[in-house]
Amino acid sequence: EPYQVWLKLEDGASSFGLYESLAERGIPVTELRDGRQELIQSKNDPFRLAINGVMTLGFVISMLISFFGFLIFWILSLSGRTLQFGVLRAMGIPFGQIIGMLISEQLLTSGAAVLIGVSTGNLVSRLFVPLFELSFNPAEQVPPFDIIFRLGDYLQLYGMVAVMLTIGLFVLGYRLSRVKISQALKLGEE
């Protein structure tokens, strides 16, 4: 009667060495399942690659749309308030203080949007990502389907959001530095 034997290889041992050792000793093997090879096949599975690709592409596209949306909003907001910034500069308020006021204003308005987006994204991912398990046969899943939330992934995500906001604020500061007091006051007269 054939037996089922589960083996765990030592670190650094190769599967090929095990196969050769079994063949040298004349041990007949009717079926062989190698966990390492199955893991490699699972990582290269087209369905899994497609899911990861679609999710990554969706993330990149949503980040670009958000970035350009924020940038357009900020630039239009700045253009509409050119007279106000010109008057503030003419009154003698230092440029650094105006930039600080603008940064705090944008961080409060955009910060609320980012916090709502982050909390909504976390809630939706906790609710709907586990449904991906339904696309695989749970009886054949060894180890079982498991969702892992890594701190590094969150840091990368929030780092990208911070970079996006920082670039937007630099563009806004550059545009504000290009505003000339006399042009802004002339614009107000017309």
C-alpha positions, 0 to 999 in steps of 0.5 A, spaced: 500 500 500 502 506 498 504 511 504 503 518 504 510 522 507 510 529 508 518 532 508 520 538 510 527 540 507 532 543 511 534 551 509 539 551 503 537 543 501 534 543 494 528 539 491 533 536 486 537 533 491 531 529 495 529 526 488 536 524 487 537 521 494 530 517 493 532 514 486 539 512 489 535 508 494 530 505 490 524 508 493 518 508 488 515 514 488 507 514 485 506 521 486 510 527 488 508 534 490 513 539 491 511 545 495 516 550 493 514 548 486 507 549 487 508 556 490 512 558 484 507 556 480 502 560 484 506 566 484 506 565 476 499 563 475 496 568 470 489 569 474 493 571 480 498 576 476 491 579 472 488 580 479 495 584 482 496 587 475 488 590 475 489 592 482 496 596 481 493 599 475 487 601 478 491 604 484 496 608 479 490 611 475 486 613 481 493 616 484 494 620 477 487 622 477 487 625 484 493 628 483 491 632 477 484 634 480 488 637 486 493 640 482 487 643 478 483 645 484 489 649 487 491 652 481 484 655 479 483 657 487 490 661 486 488 664 480 481 666 483 484 669 489 490 673 485 487 680 487 487 678 495 494 675 495 497 682 491 493 686 496 496 682 502 503 683 499 502 690 498 500 691 505 507 688 507 505 681 509 512 677 508 511 672 502 513 666 507 507 668 511 502 668 505 505 661 503 504 658 510 497 661 510 496 657 503 499 651 505 495 650 512 489 652 508 490 647 503 492 641 508 486 643 512 481 642 506 485 637 502 487 633 509 480 632 510 479 629 503 485 625 504 482 622 511 476 621 508 479 617 502 483 613 507 478 611 511 473 609 506 479 605 502 481 601 509 473 599 510 472 597 503 478 593 503 477 590 509 469 588 506 471 586 499 478 584 498 476 577 502 471 576 497 477 574 492 477 567 496 471 565 492 475 565 485 479 560 488 477 553 490 477 553 498 478 545 498 484 545 494 487 551 497 493 549 502 495 554 505 488 557 505 487 564 502 489 569 507 489 576 507 495 580 510 496 587 511 503 589 511 505 596 514 510 597 509 505 597 504 501 602 508 507 606 508 508 606 501 501 608 500 501 614 504 508 616 502 505 616 495 499 621 497 504 625 501 509 626 495 503 628 491 501 633 496 508 636 497 509 636 489 502 640 489 504 645 494 511 646 491 507 648 484 502 652 488 508 656 491 511 657 485 505 660 482 504 664 487 511 667 487 510 669 480 505 673 482 507 680 481 504 685 486 503 691 481 499 686 476 495 683 481 492 690 483 491 692 476 487 686 475 483 689 481 482 695 478 479 692 472 
